[in-house]
Amino acid sequence: MKNDSPENSKTMRLTDDQAQAIRQLALQLAGNQARVRVFGSRLDNAARGGDLDLMLELPEPVDNPALLAARFSAKVTRLMHGRKVDVLLAAPNLMRLPIHDIAFEEGQLL
């Protein structure tokens, strides 16, 4: 079930402050049209711990995707007190893989 409602951030094992800070980091690093989607184990309220899987969605082509993903991951990792953060990028000039389909289908926008 696809759920694009940002109001559901309380169901993804992130605080409202964490979700807001992650959104702000995305805007700072990737521009004002960037969107962030949480997917994976963080959507399971019964789970504990685990890494944070994020997809950074960009409407424009990305010049240096590896650098952008690494910077975003490092900043969110610091925000999350060392929690492992995996970042997936979705942009017009990047290959779309099956993991993107999962993130779009199951993920929730912050």
JOMOVEN-V394719 format. One record per pair of residues at least 12 apart in sequence whose ideal C-beta (glycine too) atoms are under 8 Angstrom apart, sorted by the first residue. I is the first residue (numbers start at 0). J is the second residue. Records with the same first field share a line. If there is no record, write none. Layout:
BEGIN
I=J / J
END
This chain:
BEGIN
0=105
1=103 / 104 / 105
2=107
3=107 / 108
4=107 / 108
5=107 / 108 / 109
7=107
8=107 / 109
10=42 / 44 / 107
11=37 / 41 / 42 / 107
12=41 / 42 / 43 / 44 / 46
13=37 / 41 / 51 / 109
17=78 / 79
18=109
20=78
21=35 / 53 / 75 / 78 / 109
22=35 / 109
24=71 / 74 / 75 / 78
25=55 / 71 / 109
28=67 / 70 / 71 / 74
29=55 / 57 / 67 / 71
30=57 / 59
32=57 / 58 / 59
33=55 / 56 / 57
34=55 / 56 / 108 / 109
35=53 / 54 / 55 / 56 / 108 / 109
36=53 / 54 / 56 / 102 / 103 / 106 / 107 / 108 / 109
37=51 / 52 / 53 / 106 / 107 / 109
38=52 / 53 / 54 / 101 / 102 / 105 / 106 / 107
39=51 / 52 / 85
40=52
42=105 / 106 / 107
50=82 / 83 / 84 / 85
51=75 / 79 / 82 / 83 / 84 / 85
52=85 / 87 / 102
53=71 / 75 / 84 / 85 / 86 / 87
54=86 / 87 / 88 / 89 / 99 / 102 / 103 / 106
55=67 / 68 / 71 / 86 / 87 / 88 / 89
56=89 / 90
57=88 / 89 / 90 / 91
58=90 / 91
59=90 / 91
60=90 / 91 / 92
61=88 / 90 / 92 / 93
64=88 / 90 / 93
67=88
68=86 / 87 / 88
69=86
71=86
72=84 / 85 / 86
87=99 / 102
89=102 / 103
END
